[in-house]
Amino acid sequence: MQDVTSATELLVQSSNTYFLLIGAIMVFTMHAGFAFLEVGTVRHKNQVNALVKIITDFGVSCVAYFFIGYWVAYDTTFYSSASELTANNGYDLVKFFFLMTFAAAIPAIISGGIAERAKFNPFLLASAIIVALVYPFFEGIVWNGNYGIQDWIEQTTGAPFHDFAGSVVVHGVGGWLALVAVFFLGLRNGRVKDKKLIAFAPSNIPFLALGTWILCIGWFGFNVMSAQTLDGISGLVAMNSLMAMAGGIISSWLFGKNDPGFVHNGPLAGLVAICAGSDVVHPIGALVIGVVAGWLFVTLFTFIQRSKKLDDVLGVWPLHGLCGAWGGIAAGIFGSESMGGLGGVNLVAQLIGTLGGILVAIIGGVIVYGAIQMVVGLRLTEEEEYNGADLTIHRIGSTNDD
């Protein structure tokens, strides 16, 4: 009997490790989606920079999160021996890998907003600081109960702040950090002609669409595998992700008037919004959440394109910041039993947690980007921006016609 029990425990441990490893790999592939979405949106002279930023940010994020960020969030380090680290089939190591891919999504989100005029090394430094300190500070509050804030929210409202897969923790924080960076950078040169704002068309719609497809596929690992163990897996999460994605597509198609940029960002808006409540809302509720998210993205992206103070190239603030905030709040509405959800959520708790994430992102962004701006600056010179980040920073273009 003891042998059977041991064999069963080993099977459960190894299965959980494998399950989470697949999730980590799926979220890792999403970074290719971030890259191609940006490559397809920016002008040709900035395509190489988009690719290099995403992969370099990932490497820096991995190291920053390994040595500092994971410790800040979960009070856990990896300084013990390899024999200890491989306990339970190395589950704790794979858990780090999975959560690190979430952390690395923050710089990938920001990258799309600051495209075409940002210095390379200063923003790489900012990414390291954000992933080491700013993001894990809020991550630890929500997902590890740090500082007793979740306990206080639960005592005050009757439920803790619920964010199953990171509508606010990942996307909201990333989007509001991007807003601060975009504000510091200002408009790209050439956006204003004869006192009128000029829009730059995407350089490559097929690449943009490819980025969306990669992200959509990987997102099911992002959401479903957030259960982190096989016994916690739920088909409801997959179904809700699918319905929210569909709602975002339909909504962005209708309100975006067939614009391919809107249509291919719509599913992402729906998926961002459903992360928080994907484990508790009804599929019809998920559809509504996605529809609202698609409308939010189209409306707010159109609004900021008319702003002379904000130049968010990929619309990451409306897509991740606002749709992420909507997702956090929507979990408190559609997750309630009265709306067909599983319950265990509270709208006031969701409002508090969502506002908390926005506050952490704005304050952290102002400190990090403000300090770097004062010391070394954040923006390329006018001549460097005119020549493009590809030739200025990387000394090579995206294509060679010789």
Solvent accessible surface area in square Angstrom, and as a share of the most:
residue,aa,sasa,rsa
1,M,188,0.84
2,Q,147,0.66
3,D,119,0.62
4,V,96,0.55
5,T,65,0.38
6,S,59,0.38
7,A,60,0.46
8,T,69,0.40
9,E,94,0.42
10,L,102,0.51
11,L,118,0.59
12,V,78,0.45
13,Q,61,0.27
14,S,39,0.25
15,S,31,0.20
16,N,22,0.11
17,T,15,0.09
18,Y,141,0.54
19,F,14,0.06
20,L,0,0.00
21,L,59,0.29
22,I,56,0.28
23,G,0,0.00
24,A,0,0.00
25,I,74,0.38
26,M,49,0.22
27,V,2,0.01
28,F,91,0.38
29,T,63,0.37
30,M,2,0.01
31,H,10,0.05
32,A,43,0.34
33,G,0,0.00
34,F,13,0.05
35,A,9,0.07
36,F,54,0.23
37,L,9,0.04
38,E,2,0.01
39,V,4,0.02
40,G,0,0.00
41,T,25,0.14
42,V,1,0.01
43,R,53,0.19
44,H,113,0.50
45,K,62,0.26
46,N,2,0.01
47,Q,9,0.04
48,V,22,0.12
49,N,6,0.03
50,A,1,0.01
51,L,74,0.37
52,V,45,0.26
53,K,16,0.07
54,I,6,0.03
55,I,128,0.65
56,T,38,0.22
57,D,10,0.05
58,F,29,0.12
59,G,37,0.36
60,V,40,0.23
61,S,0,0.00
62,C,42,0.25
63,V,88,0.50
64,A,11,0.09
65,Y,0,0.00
66,F,66,0.27
67,F,105,0.44
68,I,73,0.37
69,G,0,0.00
70,Y,9,0.04
71,W,126,0.44
72,V,32,0.19
73,A,0,0.00
74,Y,28,0.11
75,D,116,0.60
76,T,55,0.32
77,T,56,0.33
78,F,18,0.07
79,Y,148,0.56
80,S,52,0.34
81,S,58,0.37
82,A,74,0.58
83,S,87,0.56
84,E,112,0.50
85,L,41,0.21
86,T,77,0.45
87,A,57,0.44
88,N,80,0.41
89,N,67,0.35
90,G,7,0.07
91,Y,39,0.15
92,D,79,0.41
93,L,61,0.31
94,V,20,0.12
95,K,54,0.23
96,F,19,0.08
97,F,56,0.23
98,F,1,0.00
99,L,3,0.02
100,M,6,0.03
101,T,0,0.00
102,F,2,0.01
103,A,0,0.00
104,A,1,0.01
105,A,3,0.02
106,I,0,0.00
107,P,2,0.01
108,A,5,0.04
109,I,1,0.01
110,I,8,0.04
111,S,2,0.01
112,G,2,0.02
113,G,0,0.00
114,I,5,0.03
115,A,1,0.01
116,E,3,0.02
117,R,0,0.00
118,A,8,0.06
119,K,58,0.25
120,F,37,0.15
121,N,105,0.54
122,P,16,0.10
123,F,13,0.05
124,L,33,0.17
125,L,94,0.47
126,A,0,0.00
127,S,10,0.06
128,A,24,0.18
129,I,55,0.28
130,I,1,0.00
131,V,0,0.00
132,A,6,0.05
133,L,93,0.46
134,V,17,0.10
135,Y,0,0.00
136,P,0,0.00
137,F,80,0.33
138,F,7,0.03
139,E,0,0.00
140,G,0,0.00
141,I,12,0.06
142,V,14,0.08
143,W,68,0.24
144,N,69,0.35
145,G,37,0.36
146,N,29,0.15
147,Y,143,0.54
148,G,32,0.31
149,I,64,0.32
150,Q,19,0.09
151,D,83,0.43
152,W,133,0.47
153,I,5,0.03
154,E,80,0.36
155,Q,152,0.68
156,T,79,0.46
157,T,25,0.15
158,G,62,0.60
159,A,8,0.06
160,P,49,0.31
161,F,7,0.03
162,H,42,0.19
163,D,6,0.03
164,F,45,0.19
165,A,0,0.00
166,G,0,0.00
167,S,0,0.00
168,V,2,0.01
169,V,0,0.00
170,V,0,0.00
171,H,1,0.00
172,G,2,0.02
173,V,0,0.00
174,G,0,0.00
175,G,0,0.00
176,W,32,0.11
177,L,0,0.00
178,A,0,0.00
179,L,31,0.15
180,V,14,0.08
181,A,0,0.00
182,V,0,0.00
183,F,124,0.52
184,F,62,0.26
185,L,8,0.04
186,G,21,0.20
187,L,33,0.16
188,R,14,0.05
189,N,63,0.32
190,G,35,0.34
191,R,2,0.01
192,V,64,0.37
193,K,119,0.50
194,D,136,0.71
195,K,175,0.74
196,K,142,0.60
197,L,44,0.22
198,I,64,0.32
199,A,75,0.58
200,F,53,0.22
201,A,78,0.60
202,P,56,0.35
203,S,28,0.18
204,N,40,0.21
205,I,61,0.31
206,P,98,0.62
207,F,75,0.31
208,L,3,0.01
209,A,17,0.13
210,L,75,0.37
211,G,0,0.00
212,T,5,0.03
213,W,162,0.57
214,I,39,0.20
215,L,2,0.01
216,C,10,0.06
217,I,111,0.56
218,G,1,0.01
219,W,1,0.00
220,F,51,0.21
221,G,0,0.00
222,F,1,0.00
223,N,0,0.00
224,V,17,0.10
225,M,24,0.11
226,S,15,0.09
227,A,23,0.18
228,Q,42,0.19
229,T,40,0.23
230,L,75,0.37
231,D,133,0.69
232,G,39,0.37
233,I,84,0.42
234,S,38,0.24
235,G,60,0.58
236,L,49,0.24
237,V,3,0.02
238,A,35,0.27
239,M,87,0.39
240,N,0,0.00
241,S,0,0.00
242,L,82,0.41
243,M,47,0.21
244,A,0,0.00
245,M,31,0.14
246,A,33,0.25
247,G,0,0.00
248,G,0,0.00
249,I,65,0.33
250,I,85,0.43
251,S,2,0.01
252,S,0,0.00
253,W,121,0.42
254,L,101,0.50
255,F,101,0.42
256,G,6,0.05
257,K,172,0.73
258,N,107,0.55
259,D,60,0.31
260,P,59,0.37
261,G,14,0.13
262,F,31,0.13
263,V,37,0.21
264,H,40,0.18
265,N,14,0.07
266,G,0,0.00
267,P,6,0.04
268,L,3,0.01
269,A,0,0.00
270,G,0,0.00
271,L,0,0.00
272,V,0,0.00
273,A,1,0.00
274,I,0,0.00
275,C,0,0.00
276,A,0,0.00
277,G,1,0.01
278,S,0,0.00
279,D,29,0.15
280,V,13,0.08
281,V,1,0.01
282,H,75,0.33
283,P,27,0.17
284,I,114,0.58
285,G,6,0.06
286,A,0,0.00
287,L,54,0.27
288,V,59,0.34
289,I,2,0.01
290,G,0,0.00
291,V,55,0.32
292,V,45,0.26
293,A,0,0.00
294,G,0,0.00
295,W,104,0.37
296,L,31,0.15
297,F,4,0.02
298,V,11,0.06
299,T,54,0.31
300,L,37,0.19
301,F,35,0.15
302,T,41,0.24
303,F,128,0.54
304,I,2,0.01
305,Q,38,0.17
306,R,179,0.65
307,S,24,0.16
308,K,113,0.48
309,K,149,0.63
310,L,30,0.15
311,D,1,0.00
312,D,4,0.02
313,V,10,0.06
314,L,17,0.08
315,G,0,0.00
316,V,6,0.03
317,W,31,0.11
318,P,0,0.00
319,L,3,0.01
320,H,7,0.03
321,G,0,0.00
322,L,34,0.17
323,C,0,0.00
324,G,0,0.00
325,A,12,0.09
326,W,42,0.15
327,G,1,0.01
328,G,0,0.00
329,I,47,0.24
330,A,0,0.00
331,A,1,0.01
332,G,6,0.06
333,I,58,0.29
334,F,23,0.10
335,G,0,0.00
336,S,27,0.18
337,E,129,0.58
338,S,105,0.68
339,M,96,0.43
340,G,44,0.42
341,G,11,0.10
342,L,119,0.59
343,G,12,0.11
344,G,68,0.66
345,V,21,0.12
346,N,44,0.22
347,L,74,0.37
348,V,83,0.48
349,A,0,0.00
350,Q,0,0.00
351,L,67,0.33
352,I,54,0.28
353,G,5,0.05
354,T,2,0.01
355,L,115,0.57
356,G,24,0.23
357,G,0,0.00
358,I,28,0.14
359,L,108,0.54
360,V,27,0.15
361,A,0,0.00
362,I,59,0.30
363,I,89,0.45
364,G,9,0.08
365,G,0,0.00
366,V,74,0.43
367,I,112,0.57
368,V,11,0.06
369,Y,2,0.01
370,G,13,0.12
371,A,45,0.35
372,I,11,0.05
373,Q,72,0.32
374,M,162,0.72
375,V,120,0.69
376,V,81,0.46
377,G,17,0.17
378,L,2,0.01
379,R,62,0.23
380,L,13,0.06
381,T,77,0.45
382,E,130,0.58
383,E,125,0.56
384,E,57,0.26
385,E,5,0.02
386,Y,169,0.64
387,N,67,0.34
388,G,0,0.00
389,A,1,0.01
390,D,1,0.01
391,L,98,0.49
392,T,23,0.14
393,I,46,0.23
394,H,41,0.18
395,R,181,0.66
396,I,108,0.55
397,G,32,0.31
398,S,46,0.30
399,T,106,0.62
400,N,122,0.62
401,D,137,0.71
402,D,170,0.88
